[in-house]
Amino acid sequence: GAQASVRDLPSGPGRAGFKRNRDGEALARDPGGRGWWVGFGYTHQMRLYDPGFRTALARIDLGSKPWETNQGVEAMVLAKNRMLLFPENGEEALVQGSGRLETRRLRNPFGRLSDAVTLPDGRVLLVGRKLGLAGFDNRLLRLGVDGMTVSGLAPLGMRRRDNVEAIAAEPHAGGTRLWLMTDNDFRPRKATLLVALELP
């Protein structure tokens, strides 16, 4: 019985209706409770929207980075009152705090990143993926307390054609439930899946 409405984000980069302009790849709550930050892949921007996504309140340009087309910031999380931004290449993290943007090198042997989430206890998990001839290898990763070291937690056990693009965490009595979503890349024979994973 649930319903959802889908519309273009207001006041985004360029004209609405074009993926290159409004390709929102990352989402995180604002540390000050003002609404939601959205990271745009092609244009390398962050924009803050009010809680109802009716208007844009602020904008941050991430600068001229040597990222490949559509491989900019893919994940954002709020951790210890700072925003952590993860480009898709999995090689670095951007730390937004105290009014400035700092780049840190990631020690990550697992390849590209597709999303991240902060657990109720403060730990940060990431979704890593490697694309090979057989398809996607999706893995659950953990960010170390130093904020620079990525270690493996578990393979996600998805099918090779499943491209995991999103993760969210929901606390409940038994621990934490992770919600994962796949992207079918506009291919009708691929499924868009919503997967619940119990994390003790």
Disulfide bonds with the S-S distance in Angstrom:
none
